[in-house]
Amino acid sequence: MRPLKPVAPGARIALGAGFFAAFLAAWAWVTYGGLVPPLFLASPGKTLAAGWSLLTEFGFLGDIAVTVFRVVGGFLIAAVIAVPLGLLMGAFKPVEAFFEPFFSFARYLPASAFIPLLILWAGVGEAQKLAVIFIGSVFQLVIMVAVVAGGTRLDLVEAAYTLGSRPFSILRRVVIPAAAPQVAETLRLVLGWAWTYVIVAELIGASSGIGHMIMDSQRLLDTGQMIFGIVVIGIIGLLTDFAVKALNRWLFPWAAL
């Protein structure tokens, strides 16, 4: 191994699969070997059986769809507001000076702390859950997009001025194309954080969703169902991650140059 030396695609897949295999083997060893009681950690087989029961008998696919809707909806609302504002903050320093202190303060506020207020303001319906994801995503997105846009090469900006471009034309022709690949990568990262917020939102006052199922399973001491719900979240997140990466490579081929 050498620092920063790329790994071949085949070796990367093999290494990644190898970790999952080792993790599954360790899980099977501690559960089937009796090192951990089933009450505290279900075995892989029991988890699969519990998952099959959830899918075939308890309509778990509906819970998955509801949770995906909440994540995507709250995240898109945050992105629609955060990306343009972040680009303006990164490109124009007076805008950054006006907004940055507040967003730097707000991004340290945990989204879960707003849940009692959001229940008071919006009830326990979908608006409250979308608001939790929005609050958990928007402040981080604004700051991260502003940092990316502010890192645009100055020589490109100066060249655009030399060619007669005006400030907003530079934003459209220079800053946005230069920042777009990293902004897309930022959206991919924050989308992963949004999944943590939706589960927190569904733990309180929810009648559907993966988080609601996990809480119901906790009351029944069914660790198989709880683990299956957690695994489903991970699988959806991993598939989404791969899909967004592929989309970014297709949309921004110049980022690899």
Protein Blocks (a to p, Z undefined) as FASTA:
>chain_A
ZZhiacdfklmmmmmmmmmmmmmmmmmmmmmnopacfkloccfklmmmmmmmmmmmnopm
mmmmmmmmmmmmmmmmmmmmmmmmmmmmmmmmklmmmmmmmmmmmmmpcfklmmmmmmmm
nojafklmmmmmmmmmmmmmmmmmmmmmmmpcfklmmmmmmnopafklmmmmmmmmmmmm
mmmmmmmmmmmmmmmmmmmmmmgopabdjklmmmmmmmnopaklmmmmmmmmmmmmmmmm
mmmmmmmmmmmmmlmZZ
